[in-house]
């Protein structure tokens, strides 16, 4: 009887480990793990399937912190496109909780520039309107978020 209980316990433990591994998601393309820099204002983005970290190159006022980390949920994960639902509010950007859809799309390499680019769009999920769009470039460095 003890052996049966032990075998069943091991079986259930192993099935939970397998389920936990299946829940863990990774981006399908390594570019999404690189440090992404906004072409226009120099803001740095670091993505993970469950979060988005950003560092603003120049905070808007002296009282603002120039970085933030927000929680995200990976909604779509393709080779050259990811979609995240993120709480895009921190003390830096706003005071109320706001979820937005963030899409990141790897643009085709033009063969001229030495950089690869990603189009970032922020969409209001309620009405489908695009709130902003920016162009990011990859610097080739693997990103390590400073704030875990």
N, C-alpha and C positions, 0 to 999 in steps of 0.2 A: 504494500500500500504506500509506504514511504517513497519507493522508487517511482511509482506512478505520479504521485504529487510532485516529486522533484522533476520528473520529465515534463509534466505539464507546466510547472513554474518556469523551467528553462525555455520551453516552447513559447510561452507568452512573453517572456523577457526578450527573446530574440525577435519576435514579431513586432514588438514595440520599437526596437532599435531600427529595424528595416523601415517602419513607417516614419520614424523621425528623419532618416536619411532621405526618404522620398519627399518630405516636406521642405527640406533645405533646398533652396534654389540658387543657381548660379547663372550669371549672364552667359549667353551663348557666344558672345564675341569679346575677346580680351580688351578691345578698345574702350569698352564701357568701364573698365577698372582703372584706366589711366586718369591722370589729372587733366581736367578739361578747363581751358581758359577762355573766357569770353573775349571775342575779338575786339569788341567795342570798348568795354570798360575794365577789362582785366580781372573781373570776378572769377575766382577759381571754384570749380565744382568737383566734388568727389562722390561717386555713386556707389551704393551697395544695394542689393535687392530689397533691403528693408529700411534704407535711410538715404538721405541726401545731405551732404555737408557742403557749405559754401563759405567762402571768405571774400568779403567785399574789399576791393583794393583801396577804396577811400570811403570810410563811413560818412553818412550824410551830415551828421552833426557831431560835436565833440562828446556828447553824452551817449552816443550809440556805440554798441559793440560791433565790430566789423566781421563777425562770423556767426554761423548758426548751424545747427543740425536739426533736421526734421525727420519724423518717422514717415515711412512710405510702405506701400504694399505693391508688389510686382503684379501687374495685371496682364501684361503681354510680354513675351520674351522670344523674340525672333533673332535670327543671325545678325541683321543690321538695323533692328528697330526694337526699342523697349518702351513700355508704357508703365508709368508708376502713378499711383494715387498717393499724393503727399499732403501732409498738413503743412502748408506753406507759410505758417506763422511762427515767428520767433519774436523776441523782444526787438530785433533789428527791423522787422518788416511790418508788423501790425500787432494789435493787442487782442484781437478776437481769433478764435479757431476758424481756419478756412482750409478746406480740402480742395485741391485742384488736381487735374490730370496733367502730368508732365510726360511729354514724349521726347525721345532722343533717337534721331535717325542718322546713321552714318551715310554721308553723301559720297557719291562716286569720286574716286581719286582723279584729279584733272591731269595728272602727268606733268604739270608745269611747276606747281608749288611743291615745296619740300614738306608741307604739312597736310595732315588729314583733317577733315572737318566733320562736325556733327551739328545738325540742326536741332535746337531745343525749343519746344513750344510748350506754353502753359495755357491750359484750356479750362474754362469754367464748366464743370460737369453739369450744372443745373440748366444752363441755357445753350451750351455748346459753343459759346463764343471764345475766340482766342484772346487771351489777356496780354500775352507778349510772345515774341519770337526772337531768338538770338542765335548767333553763330558761334560755335565753340571750336577751338582747335586743340589737338592732342600734342603734348610736348614729348611723348615717348616714355615718360616716367610712370612706373607703377605707383598708384596713389595709395598712401597710407594715411587714413583719417587721423588727425591729431587728437580728436576727442572721441573716444570709443563709446 
